[in-house]
Amino acid sequence: SRCMSSSLSALEHLLALAEAMLSAAENSDWDLLARYEADRRALTDSLPNNLTSQLAPAAAVRARTLIENCQRCDARIRPLVEARLNELRVVLREV
């Protein structure tokens, strides 16, 4: 169904943004990371809460995989951002 494919394509887009955010964080491109993060928040805010509830079983499995991959990217981004914040704290203490 159209609803199913649009749900999965939205989740695929979310994963693409999460992967782009991870790449930006790995390259210490914090401006780019912030831009992708804003795009992702806008996309997330536009999605219905029941996004995955109407999916057929096979599509639900695919959706769960996409969501888990997003979470895996986030888990790798977090320590990079925290390290950056710690660097900034040191710099601010030296000012």
Secondary structure by P-SEA (a helix, b strand, c coil): caaaaaaaaaaaaaaaaaaaaaaaaaacaaaaaaaaaaaaaaaaaaccccccccccaaaaaaaaaaaaaaaaaaaaaaaaaaaaaaaaaaaaaac
